[in-house]
Amino acid sequence: MFQRLLLAIDSSDAGPVATSFAIALATRVTAVRVVHVNQYQIGGRGLTIETGAEASQIARCALVELLAADVPATGIVCQSTCLGVADGIVAEADRWAADVIVLGSRRHRGLSRVMSQGVRARVIRLSQLPVLTAPAPLKVSRRPGRERLSARAQHGRSALPS
């Protein structure tokens, strides 16, 4: 269906999920371009959040997984400010003549959900291409004190006869 797929990944748990999603979308004629945008620190005077080696390793891991699945892939690491990540992704998609952009998804909670505009929303607004979002990885968290509740619930139960 798609011949040129741009896969934008980051260092979060969403990266491997998006890579698996891209593998599922790829056919024998699909070429994948992996893009990782290394952000400058706010007030960091030209310092990036990840070192060059760390940023390259993130892209390399996705490339290895794609190549292991027999999907032809190349990769690139770009640098941008935190506000220009979406611009960098869209610019690379245009430069590479991609057919579609695949992004990972994060589950924002609380204040970050309200305040965060998100890279995905900006990419959708800036790009003329279809943007596919891989499902966010599920995180099941345990709240403190939940162990006692489950122990009480188990204490009052008896085994069912077979």
RALIN-V265787 format. One record per backbone hydrogen bond with DSSP energy under -0.5 kcal/mol. NH is the residue of the N-H (numbers start at 1). CO is the residue of the C=O. If there is no record, write none. Layout:
nh->NH co->CO
nh->NH co->CO
//
This chain:
nh->5 co->31
nh->6 co->4
nh->6 co->100
nh->7 co->5
nh->7 co->33
nh->8 co->6
nh->8 co->102
nh->9 co->7
nh->9 co->35
nh->15 co->12
nh->17 co->13
nh->18 co->14
nh->19 co->15
nh->20 co->16
nh->21 co->17
nh->22 co->18
nh->23 co->19
nh->24 co->20
nh->25 co->21
nh->26 co->22
nh->30 co->27
nh->31 co->3
nh->32 co->72
nh->33 co->5
nh->34 co->32
nh->34 co->74
nh->35 co->7
nh->36 co->76
nh->37 co->9
nh->38 co->36
nh->38 co->78
nh->39 co->37
nh->40 co->80
nh->41 co->47
nh->43 co->41
nh->44 co->41
nh->47 co->44
nh->49 co->39
nh->55 co->51
nh->56 co->52
nh->57 co->53
nh->58 co->54
nh->59 co->55
nh->60 co->56
nh->61 co->57
nh->62 co->58
nh->63 co->59
nh->64 co->60
nh->65 co->61
nh->66 co->62
nh->67 co->63
nh->68 co->64
nh->69 co->65
nh->70 co->67
nh->71 co->66
nh->72 co->30
nh->72 co->70
nh->74 co->32
nh->76 co->34
nh->78 co->36
nh->80 co->38
nh->84 co->81
nh->88 co->84
nh->89 co->85
nh->90 co->86
nh->91 co->87
nh->92 co->88
nh->93 co->89
nh->94 co->90
nh->95 co->91
nh->96 co->92
nh->97 co->93
nh->97 co->94
nh->98 co->93
nh->99 co->4
nh->100 co->4
nh->101 co->130
nh->102 co->6
nh->103 co->132
nh->104 co->8
nh->108 co->106
nh->112 co->109
nh->113 co->110
nh->114 co->110
nh->115 co->111
nh->116 co->112
nh->122 co->118
nh->123 co->119
nh->124 co->120
nh->125 co->121
nh->126 co->122
nh->127 co->123
nh->130 co->99
nh->132 co->101
nh->132 co->130
nh->134 co->103
nh->134 co->132
nh->137 co->105
nh->141 co->139
nh->143 co->141
nh->146 co->143
nh->149 co->145
nh->150 co->146
nh->151 co->147
nh->152 co->148
nh->153 co->149
nh->154 co->150
nh->155 co->151
nh->156 co->152
nh->157 co->154
//
